[in-house]
Structure formats: C-alpha cells, structure tokens
Amino acid sequence: MTIYAPSDPRERRSFLEELPAVVPVADNLILVGDFNTVLTPGLDSQEVAPRKTDATLLANFMAVRSLVDTFRTMHLGEPGYTWFSSHTTADHQSPKRRLDLILAAGAAWDALTEVEQVIESMSDYRPVTASFRLADQLLRGPGTYRLNTEMLKDPNILQWVEEHWNSWRGAGWSEVAGHWLLTGCKALASREWRGTGCVSAARRWLLAGGEALATVSGGALVTCDWRGVGLW
C-alpha cells in the first residue's frame, strides 16, 4: 500500500490520526511512501530534537501493527537521508531528512532480503528500493473496498445520491426480485457512475444475478437487464 502524507504539519497530523482506519488490518503488509516526518531526530535528520507529534502518531501506529522500518533495521547507523533541501544560507547548511519509508510486517518482513537507496543526482529525493524473496505460488487474499472520496466533491454525484436516497425512502418493497435487480442495473449504468471504481465489481455481481434471473423467470425483464449492463 502506498502512502503520501501532506507536507503541511496540521494536515499531516490529521492524516496520521486517520491512517489506522484506512490501512486494512492484515498479518502481512507492506506500507511504502513519503511520510514527511522524521521518526528519529538526530539520525534521520541533522537536528537533535524531541520527536514531533506526527512522528509519535506514526511510531505508535507502527507498534500497534507490528510494522518494521526496514531501512533503519538493516542500516542501523546510516542516516539514510532521502530528501535534500536546495535552500542554503551562510549560517546553516541545507537540511537533510529521511522522510521516505518502507514498512513491513509479518511474512513480508520475513521475506525482505535487502533495502537500499538509489542515488539520483537530478532530484532532491533519493528513491528507496527493497527486495523480497517471495514464494513460488502466492495466494491472493480478499480485497478491501475503498470509496473514491474525490467523488464526494462532485455536485452532480451528491445531487444524484440525495435524489436516489429520497426516492428510495419513499418507495415500497419490490414484489418481484427481478424489479429490484433491474433498478440496480439502471442505477449503475447511469452516466454519473460510469468509470467509477465500484462499477466493475458491481457489474460482475449483477451479471451473476442476471444469469440467475434468466434461469428463474426469463422474458422482457431479463432483456432490459442485459441492455442496462451493455451500457458499461
């Protein structure tokens, strides 16, 4: 799972407070990204100072989820700076910090073989790479549904949801299961939901439901169902 913590301190604290609710609880996990905070001042940065609130939030989250800082564990004494500021003054040298982390837990941590930095002269960042020795055959675990919250910024989506909710609250129960399925097909085939992340999963589910409906009833209703699915 990839992470990007905001650079603004207040937004970053809010982000890290919500992070435990976003990251799925799993025995085996790899969390990678720019966390924009220093876990160990004086080692991960040049300045020796108390750990900041956002770094404490991250450290507590790592402890609860048994996440290991892979680079720091395998390179105990190396600063491992990943970010280099271009701002230099006569009194102070340019800041350097280790902000990019690869965190691992469970079998992912056990499978780690190496973690290194890549020198990149054209950027103020240094990428971090990790190698894992994986089993020959990996079983895919259950997926985790995530709502694309950017959709909630679209006034058309919000209006559609409100209208649909009000209509649903005032509607009675479907007398026939096929009517309920047809309503779902029409809703998900509408223009507002095309291209959204939930449609592909819903489409597979509705296809299975359409096959079951065709077996039970047949007729014009099934034709309408498949016509709605075809809009995707």
C-alpha positions as CSV (number, residue, x, y, z in Angstrom):
1,M,0.0,0.0,0.0
2,T,1.4,3.4,-0.9
3,I,1.3,6.5,1.3
4,Y,1.8,10.2,0.8
5,A,1.5,12.3,4.0
6,P,0.8,16.0,3.4
7,S,3.7,18.5,3.9
8,D,1.5,20.9,5.9
9,P,2.0,20.0,9.6
10,R,-1.6,20.3,10.6
11,E,-2.9,18.3,7.6
12,R,-0.2,15.7,8.2
13,R,-1.3,15.2,11.9
14,S,-4.9,14.8,10.8
15,F,-3.8,12.3,8.1
16,L,-1.8,10.2,10.5
17,E,-4.6,10.2,13.0
18,E,-6.9,8.7,10.4
19,L,-4.3,6.3,8.9
20,P,-5.2,3.4,11.3
21,A,-8.7,3.4,10.0
22,V,-7.6,3.5,6.3
23,V,-4.9,0.8,6.4
24,P,-6.5,-2.7,6.4
25,V,-5.7,-4.9,9.4
26,A,-3.5,-7.7,7.9
27,D,-0.9,-10.1,9.2
28,N,1.3,-9.4,6.2
29,L,1.6,-5.9,5.0
30,I,4.0,-3.5,3.1
31,L,3.4,0.2,3.5
32,V,5.6,2.4,1.3
33,G,5.7,6.2,0.7
34,D,6.7,9.7,1.7
35,F,5.6,10.2,5.3
36,N,7.0,13.7,5.5
37,T,8.1,13.2,9.1
38,V,11.3,12.3,11.0
39,L,11.0,9.2,13.2
40,T,14.4,9.7,14.9
41,P,15.7,13.3,15.0
42,G,19.4,13.4,15.1
43,L,19.7,10.2,13.0
44,D,17.0,10.6,10.4
45,S,17.7,14.4,10.4
46,Q,20.6,16.6,11.3
47,E,18.9,18.3,14.2
48,V,18.8,16.6,17.6
49,A,15.3,17.4,18.9
50,P,12.3,15.8,20.6
51,R,10.1,13.7,18.4
52,K,7.2,15.7,17.0
53,T,3.6,14.8,17.4
54,D,3.1,13.5,13.9
55,A,6.2,11.3,14.2
56,T,4.8,9.9,17.5
57,L,1.5,9.1,15.8
58,L,3.3,7.2,13.1
59,A,5.6,5.4,15.6
60,N,2.5,4.3,17.7
61,F,0.8,3.1,14.6
62,M,3.8,1.1,13.6
63,A,4.0,-0.5,17.1
64,V,0.3,-1.5,17.1
65,R,0.5,-3.0,13.6
66,S,4.0,-4.6,14.2
67,L,5.4,-2.7,11.2
68,V,9.2,-2.6,10.9
69,D,11.2,0.3,9.5
70,T,13.1,-1.8,7.0
71,F,15.9,0.6,6.1
72,R,16.6,1.6,9.7
73,T,16.6,-2.0,10.9
74,M,19.1,-3.1,8.2
75,H,21.2,0.1,8.3
76,L,21.3,1.0,12.0
77,G,23.9,3.8,11.9
78,E,23.4,5.2,8.5
79,P,21.4,8.5,8.3
80,G,19.8,7.3,5.0
81,Y,18.6,10.8,4.1
82,T,16.0,10.7,1.3
83,W,15.3,14.4,1.0
84,F,17.8,17.2,0.4
85,S,16.8,20.9,0.5
86,S,18.2,23.2,-2.0
87,H,17.9,26.2,0.4
88,T,21.3,27.1,1.8
89,T,22.5,30.1,3.9
90,A,25.8,31.2,5.1
91,D,24.9,30.3,8.7
92,H,23.1,27.0,8.1
93,Q,23.8,24.0,5.8
94,S,20.9,22.7,3.7
95,P,18.5,20.4,5.6
96,K,18.6,16.7,5.0
97,R,16.0,14.2,6.2
98,R,14.9,10.6,5.9
99,L,11.2,11.0,5.0
100,D,10.6,8.0,2.7
101,L,9.9,4.7,4.4
102,I,9.3,1.1,3.5
103,L,7.4,-0.5,6.4
104,A,6.8,-4.3,6.5
105,A,5.0,-6.7,8.8
106,G,4.6,-10.4,9.0
107,A,5.7,-12.6,6.1
108,A,6.6,-9.5,4.1
109,W,9.2,-8.5,6.7
110,D,10.5,-12.1,6.9
111,A,10.9,-12.2,3.1
112,L,12.9,-9.0,2.9
113,T,16.4,-9.6,1.6
114,E,17.8,-6.0,1.1
115,V,16.8,-2.4,1.2
116,E,18.9,0.3,-0.4
117,Q,18.9,3.9,-1.5
118,V,19.3,4.9,-5.2
119,I,21.5,7.9,-5.9
120,E,19.5,10.4,-8.1
121,S,21.6,13.5,-9.0
122,M,18.7,15.2,-10.8
123,S,16.3,15.2,-7.9
124,D,16.1,16.5,-4.4
125,Y,14.9,13.0,-3.4
126,R,16.6,9.6,-3.2
127,P,14.4,6.6,-4.0
128,V,14.5,3.7,-1.6
129,T,14.2,0.2,-3.1
130,A,13.6,-3.1,-1.3
131,S,13.9,-6.7,-2.5
132,F,11.7,-9.6,-1.2
133,R,12.1,-13.3,-1.7
134,L,8.6,-14.5,-2.4
135,A,7.1,-18.0,-2.5
136,D,6.7,-19.6,-5.9
137,Q,2.9,-19.6,-5.6
138,L,1.2,-16.8,-3.7
139,L,-2.4,-17.0,-2.8
140,R,-4.3,-13.7,-3.3
141,G,-6.1,-12.6,-0.2
142,P,-9.5,-10.9,0.0
143,G,-9.7,-7.4,-1.4
144,T,-10.6,-4.3,0.5
145,Y,-13.3,-2.0,-0.8
146,R,-12.3,1.7,-0.7
147,L,-14.6,4.6,-1.7
148,N,-13.1,7.1,-4.0
149,T,-13.7,10.2,-1.8
150,E,-13.0,12.5,-4.7
151,M,-16.5,11.6,-6.0
152,L,-18.0,13.4,-2.9
153,K,-16.6,16.7,-4.3
154,D,-18.7,16.4,-7.5
155,P,-22.0,18.2,-7.0
156,N,-23.7,16.1,-9.7
157,I,-22.8,12.9,-7.7
158,L,-24.1,14.4,-4.5
159,Q,-27.3,15.5,-6.1
160,W,-27.8,12.1,-7.6
161,V,-27.2,10.4,-4.3
162,E,-29.6,12.7,-2.5
163,E,-32.4,12.2,-5.1
164,H,-31.9,8.5,-5.1
165,W,-31.9,8.3,-1.3
166,N,-35.2,10.3,-1.1
167,S,-36.7,8.2,-3.8
168,W,-35.7,5.0,-2.1
169,R,-37.1,6.1,1.3
170,G,-40.4,6.8,-0.3
171,A,-40.6,3.6,-2.3
172,G,-42.2,0.4,-1.2
173,W,-40.7,-3.1,-1.3
174,S,-40.3,-4.8,-4.6
175,E,-42.8,-7.5,-5.2
176,V,-40.5,-9.4,-7.6
177,A,-36.8,-9.8,-7.1
178,G,-36.3,-9.0,-10.8
179,H,-37.6,-5.5,-10.3
180,W,-35.0,-4.9,-7.6
181,L,-32.2,-6.2,-9.8
182,L,-33.4,-4.0,-12.7
183,T,-33.3,-0.9,-10.5
184,G,-29.7,-1.7,-9.6
185,C,-28.8,-2.2,-13.3
186,K,-30.3,1.1,-14.2
187,A,-28.6,3.0,-11.4
188,L,-25.1,1.6,-12.1
189,A,-25.5,2.1,-15.8
190,S,-26.3,5.8,-15.4
191,R,-23.9,8.4,-16.7
192,E,-22.8,9.5,-13.2
193,W,-21.4,6.1,-12.3
194,R,-19.6,5.2,-15.5
195,G,-15.9,4.9,-15.0
196,T,-16.0,4.8,-11.2
197,G,-14.2,2.2,-9.2
198,C,-17.3,0.5,-7.8
199,V,-18.8,-0.3,-11.2
200,S,-16.5,-3.2,-12.2
201,A,-17.2,-5.1,-9.0
202,A,-21.0,-4.4,-9.2
203,R,-21.0,-5.4,-12.8
204,R,-19.7,-8.8,-12.0
205,W,-22.2,-9.2,-9.3
206,L,-25.1,-8.1,-11.5
207,L,-24.0,-10.4,-14.3
208,A,-24.3,-13.3,-11.9
209,G,-27.6,-12.1,-10.7
210,G,-28.8,-11.6,-14.3
211,E,-27.9,-15.2,-15.1
212,A,-29.8,-16.4,-12.1
213,L,-32.8,-14.3,-13.0
214,A,-32.8,-15.6,-16.6
215,T,-33.0,-19.1,-15.2
216,V,-35.9,-18.3,-12.9
217,S,-38.1,-16.1,-15.0
218,G,-36.9,-15.1,-18.5
219,G,-38.8,-12.7,-20.6
220,A,-38.6,-8.9,-21.3
221,L,-37.3,-8.0,-17.9
222,V,-34.1,-10.1,-18.5
223,T,-33.7,-8.3,-21.8
224,C,-33.8,-5.0,-20.1
225,D,-31.3,-6.1,-17.5
226,W,-28.8,-7.1,-20.2
227,R,-29.4,-3.9,-22.1
228,G,-28.5,-2.0,-19.0
229,V,-25.4,-4.0,-18.4
230,G,-24.3,-3.4,-22.0
231,L,-24.1,0.3,-21.4
232,W,-20.9,-0.3,-19.4
